[in-house]
Amino acid sequence: MGSEAGFHGYGPENGYDFLVEGIREHDYRSRGIEIAADEIFVSDGSKQDSGNIQEIFGLDCRVVVTDPVYPVYVDTNVMAGRAGKADDAGRHAGITYLPASEENGFAPEPPSEPSDLAYLCSPNNPTGSVLSRELLERWVAWARGCDAILIFDAAYDAFISDPAVPRSIFEIPGARDCAIEMRSFSKRAGFTGMRCAYTVIPAECTGTTASGERVPLRQLWNRRHST
């Protein structure tokens, strides 16, 4: 930082080109997935992304979470005013909770009713369970069927050792239409304080405004992220 050649100030809004290209090559192309450079948004952590992503959605959106799951998914929707009142057990009326139990392998099926947003974490924090390809196919089919968005937290993808288990939601056909994916560098290297992660939003992934207009979610996130 003491030389003109080595000095770096604020980086590009959505990440340095060398990092974005590294992500495309090693995290996606290596598994047969093509992600465009402008679909990748480098950030200061997956916790921030998983909390901030709800800001691009309407307050009347119905939220689905597996239970138990990473608390940020619920807490940020509560703070935004989207979750509704809590009952005596601390469960909120505006959130659908899907029990993750030993009986279902800590990997719940999609809900029977339609919804708007569903948070999936694989490998899961705190259960450690992973979602199989077949189960992810059912989740993608559900999301496409009810025009919902899957927010797929893959922060712990490096812990998957079975090559048959998807590391990315985008390994599932149709996921580009309905999924947002988040990943973290800190979990891979054990540097939790490193504060480097990224979110992927495909160009095909859209939401509907109150007036019925289809809007690319990538544009909304770019506006929020860069601001």
C-alpha positions, 0 to 999 in steps of 0.5 A: 500500500506504500507504492503507487503500483501496489496501492488499492483503495475501494475495489469495484462494486461487485468484485475484482475481475480476477476473483470473479473469473476465479469463481466462474472457473473453479466454483462453477465451470468445474462442475459443468455450470456456466455463470456470467460475470455480471451474475456474481456479486462479491461481498463482505460476507454471507451473513450480510448477504443472507440478511440483506437479500430480503430487502429487495422483496415486498413486505407481504411476501410469505417466507419458508424456513426449515427448522432449525436453521441459521437464525439470520434468515428469520431475524432479518425478516422479523426486523423488516416487519414481514414475519408477523406476530410471534406466538408463545413459542416464538414462532411468527405467523408470517413464516412457514416452519418446516420441521427438520427431524431425524424422521425426514433426515433433517431435510424437509420436503417443500411445503404443500402450499404456495409461498414466495421465499424459501431459505435452504441451507446445504450443508445445513447450519446447525444440523449438518444435513445436506440436500440430495439432488432428488430433493433439490429437484423437488424444491426447484419444481415447487418454486417454479410451480408457485413462482417462488424464489429459493435463497440457497445458502451454500456457505459450507459447500466445501464440506461436501465430499460425495461427488454425487451431492450437489454443491450448487443449486444451479446443478439442478435444471430450471434453478436459474429461473427461481434461485439465488445462491450465496457462498462464503470463502471464510468457511473453506479456509477456516478464516471466519473473520476474512469477510469475503463471500459472494451471491449469484443471481442469474439473469433469468431470475425475476420477481413480480411487482404489485402491478404485475410487471416482471423485474430481474432480481439481479438488477434490484440486488445490484442497486442495493449492493452497489449503493 
